[in-house]
Amino acid sequence: MADYNTLILERLGTEDRLARITLNRPEKMNALTGELFTELNDCLHDLEADQSCRVIIIRGAGRCFSAGYDLTPGRERRPGERSYQTVDAKRRTLMMNVRTSMQQITDVQMYLWNMAKITITQLHGYALAGGCELAMMADLVVAAEDTQIGHPGLRGLGTARNGCIWPLVLSMRKAKEYYYTGDNMTGAEAAEVEMINYAWPKEELDANTIEFAERIANGSADHLAVLKLTMNRFYENMGIYSSVRSATEQDALAQMTEWTYSFGESIREGGLKHAFTTRDAPYQGNEGFRGKTD
């Protein structure tokens, strides 16, 4: 097995036919970096070439699956971590470079869709923003009942660069509601509206996910790949490729809205925690209206 800085790879299940990838930045709530995406891309390619691997589980170490992209100001990049220049010497934003930088991450997300293996994301704690984007691209999604799933980055940080594929897995009304508000739903709620496959008590999550993966892995890797291809073609004919590409470009455009500029100013004035608190304050305390029926 290869050694990774940001991932843990295990083989488990009957005859090691399952692979489990753990996002391993628990001290940063598995915040997503270029290095993590590069390592994940390499790991997935290696597993795709391995006929003994039938199903891949992706989960997070520590408190959560992933709290989103790493937004730490001035974070030092590790050697080999790609960085796309998005401003020129005069600090002017280079639109196409922003778009291309984002598409590189989208390509890794879409590899979960394209690869000839069945993938399951196993969520707990938080699956937010970029973590939600990544989780939604798997073939199947399971979660602890109390997991918080959503994309608060829609509140003035941009758009979901893959739209979280919500238009394919939610009704139009619910997809728009969660997109416009950036609200979260619990794992239990997500299972009820069929955003995900199952929600289980947290203490049963690991065992149930492995049991679920084992049931799927009764088929050979090549046959499962054909079944996945058959399913995916239906959704591709609905335009998922053009939609995800377009959503990524719109995320690039959204970096230059009034709301996004205000969020950036808030970070500079008071730091990241202050910016999040200020951003989310207007949404606090009024979630109860969703349960009203009269």
Phi, psi and chi 1 to 4 in degrees:
 res  aa     phi    psi   chi1   chi2   chi3   chi4
   1 MET       -  139.3  -67.9 -175.0 -174.2      -
   2 ALA   -70.0  153.7      -      -      -      -
   3 ASP   -94.6  136.3  -69.2  -33.7      -      -
   4 TYR  -127.0  150.0  -59.7  100.5      -      -
   5 ASN   -81.6  -30.2  -69.0  -40.7      -      -
   6 THR  -119.1    1.1   64.0      -      -      -
   7 LEU  -133.6  156.5  -52.4  174.3      -      -
   8 ILE  -122.2  129.4  -62.2  171.2      -      -
   9 LEU  -112.9  128.1  173.6   61.9      -      -
  10 GLU  -128.8  154.0  -53.2  166.3   88.6      -
  11 ARG  -113.3  135.6  -64.5  -61.3  -68.3  -92.9
  12 LEU  -153.8 -179.6   61.5  161.4      -      -
  13 GLY    84.2 -176.2      -      -      -      -
  14 THR   -58.6  120.2  -56.1      -      -      -
  15 GLU    53.0   33.2  -63.2  177.9  -13.8      -
  16 ASP    55.6   34.4  -73.9  -16.1      -      -
  17 ARG   -83.3   -4.7   63.6 -168.7 -173.3 -178.1
  18 LEU  -105.1  143.7  -50.8 -179.5      -      -
  19 ALA  -116.8  136.9      -      -      -      -
  20 ARG  -123.7  121.2 -174.5  166.4   65.9 -173.5
  21 ILE  -103.9  126.6  -59.7  169.2      -      -
  22 THR  -110.4  120.8  -57.2      -      -      -
  23 LEU   -65.2  123.3  -50.0 -179.1      -      -
  24 ASN  -123.1   63.6 -169.3   35.8      -      -
  25 ARG  -128.8   57.1  -59.9 -172.8   72.2 -139.5
  26 PRO   -61.0  -30.6   22.6  -34.3      -      -
  27 GLU   -67.5  -18.7   73.6  -73.3   -5.1      -
  28 LYS  -113.9   21.1  -66.2  -70.1 -173.6  179.0
  29 MET    52.9   36.7  -62.5  178.1   72.0      -
  30 ASN    54.5   38.5  -59.5  -44.6      -      -
  31 ALA   -60.5  139.7      -      -      -      -
  32 LEU   -86.7  131.2  -55.0  172.0      -      -
  33 THR  -125.0  169.1   63.3      -      -      -
  34 GLY   -59.5  -38.7      -      -      -      -
  35 GLU   -62.1  -45.0 -179.5 -172.8   24.2      -
  36 LEU   -61.1  -45.4 -173.5  148.4      -      -
  37 PHE   -63.8  -38.2  -85.9  109.7      -      -
  38 THR   -63.6  -44.7  -62.5      -      -      -
  39 GLU   -67.8  -40.0  -68.8 -166.4  -21.5      -
  40 LEU   -62.3  -42.4 -179.9   60.9      -      -
  41 ASN   -60.1  -45.9 -172.2   53.9      -      -
  42 ASP   -63.8  -43.4  -69.9  -16.6      -      -
  43 CYS   -62.9  -44.7 -176.4      -      -      -
  44 LEU   -64.2  -40.3  -67.9  173.6      -      -
  45 HIS   -62.5  -42.1  -86.0   81.6      -      -
  46 ASP   -62.6  -43.1  -72.4  -15.1      -      -
  47 LEU   -68.8  -34.6  -69.4  172.0      -      -
  48 GLU   -61.7  -33.9 -173.9  176.7   36.8      -
  49 ALA   -78.9   -6.5      -      -      -      -
  50 ASP   -99.8  107.8 -174.8  -13.0      -      -
  51 GLN   -64.2  -23.6  174.9   66.9    8.7      -
  52 SER   -74.6  -17.6   70.0      -      -      -
  53 CYS   -89.8  125.5  173.2      -      -      -
  54 ARG  -111.4  -37.2  -59.6 -174.8 -177.9 -172.6
  55 VAL  -136.9  140.4  177.6      -      -      -
  56 ILE  -116.4  127.6  -60.8  168.8      -      -
  57 ILE  -105.2  134.0  -60.5  167.6      -      -
  58 ILE  -120.3  125.5  -56.9  175.7      -      -
  59 ARG  -137.0 -178.9   65.6  174.6 -173.9  170.9
  60 GLY  -120.4  148.7      -      -      -      -
  61 ALA   -83.8  152.3      -      -      -      -
  62 GLY    77.6 -136.5      -      -      -      -
  63 ARG   -74.2  -19.8  -65.4  169.3   53.3 -164.0
  64 CYS  -159.1  170.4   66.4      -      -      -
  65 PHE   -69.1  -63.0  175.9   74.7      -      -
  66 SER  -167.3  134.6  173.1      -      -      -
  67 ALA   -87.3    1.7      -      -      -      -
  68 GLY   123.3 -164.5      -      -      -      -
  69 TYR   -72.3  148.7  -64.6  107.7      -      -
  70 ASP   -76.5  110.1 -166.4  -31.6      -      -
  71 LEU  -103.5   13.7  -58.5  177.7      -      -
  72 THR   -57.6  118.6  -54.6      -      -      -
  73 PRO   -61.8  133.4  -20.3   32.1      -      -
  74 GLY    71.1   16.1      -      -      -      -
  75 ARG   -57.9  130.6 -177.8 -177.4   64.5   83.2
  76 GLU   -73.5  129.1 -177.2  177.4  -11.4      -
  77 ARG   -83.5  140.8  -63.6 -174.9 -177.6  -84.1
  78 ARG   -78.5  154.5  -64.3 -178.1   65.0   91.9
  79 PRO   -56.0  134.5  -25.1   33.9      -      -
  80 GLY    89.0   -9.6      -      -      -      -
  81 GLU   -77.8  123.6 -177.1  175.2  -12.8      -
  82 ARG   -71.8  141.6  -64.0 -174.1 -174.2   93.2
  83 SER  -139.2  122.7  176.5      -      -      -
  84 TYR   -96.4  129.1 -141.0   87.9      -      -
  85 GLN   -69.4  118.7 -177.7  177.6  -19.4      -
  86 THR  -109.7   -4.9   56.4      -      -      -
  87 VAL  -134.7  154.8  -65.1      -      -      -
  88 ASP   -92.2 -172.3   65.8    9.8      -      -
  89 ALA   -63.2  -22.7      -      -      -      -
  90 LYS   -96.3   13.4  -64.8 -177.4  179.0 -180.0
  91 ARG    66.0   25.0  -55.3  -58.0  -63.0  171.6
  92 ARG   -86.2  134.1  -65.9  175.7  -62.8 -164.9
  93 THR   -68.0  132.2  -59.8      -      -      -
  94 LEU  -100.1   98.8  -56.6  174.8      -      -
  95 MET   -55.2  -50.8  178.4   62.1 -152.4      -
  96 MET   -67.3  -28.9  -78.6  -54.1  -65.9      -
  97 ASN   -71.6  -35.7  -70.3   23.6      -      -
  98 VAL   -61.0  -47.4  174.1      -      -      -
  99 ARG   -60.7  -45.5  176.0  -97.0 -177.2 -161.2
 100 THR   -67.0  -39.5  -58.8      -      -      -
 101 SER   -59.1  -42.0  173.8      -      -      -
 102 MET   -70.5  -37.2  -70.0 -177.0  168.7      -
 103 GLN   -63.4  -30.9  -71.7  -72.0    7.0      -
 104 GLN   -62.9  -37.7  -70.1  178.0  -13.7      -
 105 ILE   -71.5  -41.4  -60.4  -58.1      -      -
 106 THR   -57.5  -37.7  -63.3      -      -      -
 107 ASP   -61.0  -37.0  -72.9  -16.7      -      -
 108 VAL   -70.0  -43.5 -179.1      -      -      -
 109 GLN   -58.0  -45.2  -65.6  175.3  -16.6      -
 110 MET   -68.3  -20.9  -73.7  -60.7  -65.0      -
 111 TYR   -64.4  -32.0 -170.0   62.5      -      -
 112 LEU   -59.9  -36.0  -71.0  173.5      -      -
 113 TRP   -70.3  -43.2  176.0  -84.4      -      -
 114 ASN   -83.2  -29.2  -76.3  -48.2      -      -
 115 MET   -65.2  149.7   70.7 -179.7  -55.3      -
 116 ALA   -85.1   45.9      -      -      -      -
 117 LYS  -138.9  151.7  -60.3  -69.8  179.8 -176.1
 118 ILE   -81.1  131.6  -51.8  -57.9      -      -
 119 THR  -119.2  142.4   56.7      -      -      -
 120 ILE  -129.5  127.2  -58.1  172.8      -      -
 121 THR   -98.8  134.4   41.9      -      -      -
 122 GLN  -113.1  112.7  174.8 -172.6  -42.3      -
 123 LEU  -107.9  142.5  -45.8 -177.9      -      -
 124 HIS  -151.5  160.5   75.8  -73.6      -      -
 125 GLY    69.4  -96.5      -      -      -      -
 126 TYR  -131.4  139.5  -59.1  100.6      -      -
 127 ALA  -132.2   85.8      -      -      -      -
 128 LEU  -119.5  152.8  -58.5  177.6      -      -
 129 ALA    49.4 -120.3      -      -      -      -
 130 GLY   -60.3  -29.4      -      -      -      -
 131 GLY   -65.6  -37.4      -      -      -      -
 132 CYS   -68.4  -43.2 -178.3      -      -      -
 133 GLU   -55.1  -49.7  -68.9  177.2    4.6      -
 134 LEU   -62.4  -45.8  178.0   62.7      -      -
 135 ALA   -60.9  -40.9      -      -      -      -
 136 MET   -69.2  -17.3  -68.1  -67.2  110.5      -
 137 MET   -82.4   -9.8  -66.8  -50.1  -63.2      -
 138 ALA   -70.8  161.2      -      -      -      -
 139 ASP   -64.3  -38.7  -64.3  -59.1      -      -
 140 LEU  -137.3  147.8  -55.3  161.7      -      -
 141 VAL  -134.2  131.7 -173.7      -      -      -
 142 VAL  -128.6  159.0  -61.8      -      -      -
 143 ALA  -154.5  157.7      -      -      -      -
 144 ALA   -68.4  148.4      -      -      -      -
 145 GLU   -59.5  -31.1  -67.9  171.4  -26.0      -
 146 ASP   -97.1    8.9   61.2   -8.2      -      -
 147 THR   -59.7  141.0  -53.8      -      -      -
 148 GLN   -98.1  117.6  -67.8  -67.7  -49.5      -
 149 ILE  -119.7  126.8  -56.3  170.3      -      -
 150 GLY   172.5 -175.6      -      -      -      -
 151 HIS  -134.1   76.3 -155.4  -56.6      -      -
 152 PRO   -63.8  -15.0   22.4  -32.9      -      -
 153 GLY   -62.1  -17.0      -      -      -      -
 154 LEU   -66.1  -16.2  -64.0  165.1      -      -
 155 ARG   -85.7   70.7  -60.4  172.5  178.3  174.8
 156 GLY    85.4   11.4      -      -      -      -
 157 LEU  -108.5  -14.0  -95.4  173.9      -      -
 158 GLY   146.8 -151.6      -      -      -      -
 159 THR  -122.4  171.1   76.0      -      -      -
 160 ALA   -75.3  118.1      -      -      -      -
 161 ARG   -68.7  -15.2   63.5 -170.8   62.1  178.7
 162 ASN  -114.7   14.2   59.0   10.4      -      -
 163 GLY    60.4   11.4      -      -      -      -
 164 CYS    53.5   15.7  -65.8      -      -      -
 165 ILE    44.9   25.2   67.1  168.8      -      -
 166 TRP   -58.2  -36.7  -73.3  -13.0      -      -
 167 PRO   -60.7  -20.3  -27.6   38.2      -      -
 168 LEU   -88.7  -23.0  -69.8 -179.6      -      -
 169 VAL  -116.1   -7.6  -62.2      -      -      -
 170 LEU  -124.6  161.4  -69.0  172.8      -      -
 171 SER   -65.1  157.5   70.8      -      -      -
 172 MET   -56.9  -43.4 -178.4 -177.7   71.1      -
 173 ARG   -63.3  -45.5  -55.2  -59.4 -178.4 -162.5
 174 LYS   -69.1  -39.3  -81.2  -61.9  177.5 -175.2
 175 ALA   -59.1  -44.4      -      -      -      -
 176 LYS   -67.2  -40.8  -73.7 -172.0  172.2 -174.2
 177 GLU   -57.6  -50.1  175.3 -174.5  -19.3      -
 178 TYR   -74.0  -26.0  -78.4   92.3      -      -
 179 TYR   -73.9  -40.6 -143.1   74.4      -      -
 180 TYR   -74.7  -27.9  -64.3  164.5      -      -
 181 THR  -100.9  -25.5   62.8      -      -      -
 182 GLY    70.3   16.5      -      -      -      -
 183 ASP   -69.0  159.8  -75.0  -16.2      -      -
 184 ASN  -100.3  160.2  -59.2  -23.3      -      -
 185 MET  -129.6  155.5   65.5  173.5   73.8      -
 186 THR   -76.7  165.4   65.8      -      -      -
 187 GLY   -57.7  -40.7      -      -      -      -
 188 ALA   -61.9  -44.2      -      -      -      -
 189 GLU   -64.7  -39.5  -69.2  168.7  -25.6      -
 190 ALA   -64.2  -37.6      -      -      -      -
 191 ALA   -68.4  -37.5      -      -      -      -
 192 GLU   -64.2  -38.3 -175.5  176.3  -10.4      -
 193 VAL   -93.3    5.5  -60.8      -      -      -
 194 GLU    67.0   28.5  -61.6 -174.1  -13.6      -
 195 MET   -69.6  -34.4  175.3 -167.0  -78.1      -
 196 ILE  -126.9  171.2   67.7  174.1      -      -
 197 ASN   -80.4  -49.0  -64.8   87.1      -      -
 198 TYR  -144.9  151.2  -63.3  104.5      -      -
 199 ALA  -126.3  130.7      -      -      -      -
 200 TRP  -128.7  160.7  -62.7  -54.7      -      -
 201 PRO   -55.4  142.9  -25.2   34.8      -      -
 202 LYS   -54.9  -40.0 -175.6  176.8 -179.8  179.5
 203 GLU   -69.0  -15.0   62.3  -86.6   14.0      -
 204 GLU  -102.5   -1.6  -60.6  174.3   11.2      -
 205 LEU   -63.6  -50.2 -177.2   59.9      -      -
 206 ASP   -59.6  -51.3  -82.7  -20.8      -      -
 207 ALA   -64.0  -43.2      -      -      -      -
 208 ASN   -67.4  -36.0  -74.3   -4.7      -      -
 209 THR   -64.9  -42.8  -56.6      -      -      -
 210 ILE   -64.4  -42.4  -68.6  171.4      -      -
 211 GLU   -61.0  -42.4 -175.9  178.0   -7.5      -
 212 PHE   -61.6  -45.7 -175.6   34.8      -      -
 213 ALA   -64.7  -38.9      -      -      -      -
 214 GLU   -62.9  -38.9  -77.4  -88.6   55.6      -
 215 ARG   -61.1  -43.0 -178.4  172.5  177.0   82.0
 216 ILE   -68.1  -38.1  -63.8  164.4      -      -
 217 ALA   -73.2    3.3      -      -      -      -
 218 ASN   -64.6  -25.0  -75.0  -41.2      -      -
 219 GLY   -82.1  153.7      -      -      -      -
 220 SER   -70.4  156.4   65.6      -      -      -
 221 ALA   -59.0  -41.2      -      -      -      -
 222 ASP   -70.5  -37.5   55.2  -17.0      -      -
 223 HIS   -69.0  -40.9 -167.9   84.4      -      -
 224 LEU   -61.1  -35.3  -71.5  169.0      -      -
 225 ALA   -63.7  -38.5      -      -      -      -
 226 VAL   -66.7  -42.1  174.2      -      -      -
 227 LEU   -61.9  -42.0  -61.9 -179.3      -      -
 228 LYS   -63.0  -44.1  175.3  171.7  176.9  171.7
 229 LEU   -60.3  -41.9 -178.7   62.3      -      -
 230 THR   -61.7  -46.7  -55.6      -      -      -
 231 MET   -62.5  -47.7  -83.4  -77.9   91.9      -
 232 ASN   -62.4  -34.0  -78.5    5.3      -      -
 233 ARG   -60.6  -35.9  -76.5  -66.5 -177.1  -98.5
 234 PHE   -61.0  -45.5  -80.5   93.6      -      -
 235 TYR   -74.1  -31.6  -65.5   99.1      -      -
 236 GLU   -65.9  -34.2  -72.4  163.3   14.6      -
 237 ASN   -70.4  -15.1  -73.0  -26.4      -      -
 238 MET   -84.6   -5.2  -63.7  178.7 -170.1      -
 239 GLY    99.8   28.7      -      -      -      -
 240 ILE   -63.2  -37.1 -174.1  172.4      -      -
 241 TYR   -63.9  -51.7  -85.3  102.9      -      -
 242 SER   -63.5  -34.9   60.5      -      -      -
 243 SER   -69.0  -43.4  -63.3      -      -      -
 244 VAL   -67.9  -42.3  169.3      -      -      -
 245 ARG   -60.5  -45.0  -69.9  -70.7  178.4 -169.9
 246 SER   -64.2  -41.3  179.3      -      -      -
 247 ALA   -62.4  -36.6      -      -      -      -
 248 THR   -65.8  -42.9  -57.4      -      -      -
 249 GLU   -64.4  -36.5  -72.4  156.1    1.0      -
 250 GLN   -70.2  -29.8  -72.9  145.6   20.1      -
 251 ASP   -64.2  -41.0 -167.6   10.3      -      -
 252 ALA   -61.3  -44.3      -      -      -      -
 253 LEU   -61.9  -37.9  -71.1  171.3      -      -
 254 ALA   -68.4  -13.8      -      -      -      -
 255 GLN   -68.1  -10.7  -55.0  -51.7  -57.4      -
 256 MET  -120.7   30.5  -76.5  149.1  -99.3      -
 257 THR   -94.8  164.7   66.5      -      -      -
 258 GLU   -57.4  -41.9  179.1 -177.5   -2.0      -
 259 TRP   -63.7  -44.2 -152.9    2.4      -      -
 260 THR   -67.2  -40.9  -55.6      -      -      -
 261 TYR   -60.7  -39.7  -75.3  134.5      -      -
 262 SER   -64.0  -38.8  -64.2      -      -      -
 263 PHE   -64.4  -42.7 -175.9   79.9      -      -
 264 GLY   -61.7  -39.9      -      -      -      -
 265 GLU   -64.5  -37.4  -69.7  166.4    1.7      -
 266 SER   -64.8  -37.7 -173.1      -      -      -
 267 ILE   -63.3  -46.0  -67.3  176.2      -      -
 268 ARG   -65.1  -32.9  -70.7 -171.3  -69.0  -85.9
 269 GLU   -78.1  -39.9  -69.7  168.6    0.9      -
 270 GLY  -136.2    2.3      -      -      -      -
 271 GLY    93.4  173.0      -      -      -      -
 272 LEU   -66.6  -43.6 -161.2   55.6      -      -
 273 LYS   -61.9  -43.7 -175.8  175.6 -179.6  179.6
 274 HIS   -60.3  -41.8  163.3   76.0      -      -
 275 ALA   -64.4  -42.4      -      -      -      -
 276 PHE   -65.9  -42.6  -76.5  137.2      -      -
 277 THR   -62.4  -44.0  -59.3      -      -      -
 278 THR   -64.9  -42.3  -58.0      -      -      -
 279 ARG   -63.2  -43.3  179.9 -161.3   67.1 -177.1
 280 ASP   -86.0  -14.2  -66.9  -22.1      -      -
 281 ALA   -54.1  -43.8      -      -      -      -
 282 PRO   -66.1  -14.3  -20.2   32.5      -      -
 283 TYR   -96.5   -5.5  -64.0   92.7      -      -
 284 GLN   -79.8  140.4  -58.3  -58.6  -42.5      -
 285 GLY    84.6    0.7      -      -      -      -
 286 ASN  -122.2   20.2   63.3  -11.9      -      -
 287 GLU   -69.5  -20.6  -64.0   88.9  -13.0      -
 288 GLY   -63.4  -20.2      -      -      -      -
 289 PHE   -61.6  -22.0   76.8   90.6      -      -
 290 ARG   -66.6  -21.9  -70.1 -154.5  -62.2 -106.9
 291 GLY   -92.3   -1.5      -      -      -      -
 292 LYS   -73.7  138.8  -67.7 -178.2  177.8  178.5
 293 THR  -122.6   -3.1   56.8      -      -      -
 294 ASP  -124.0      -   53.8    7.7      -      -
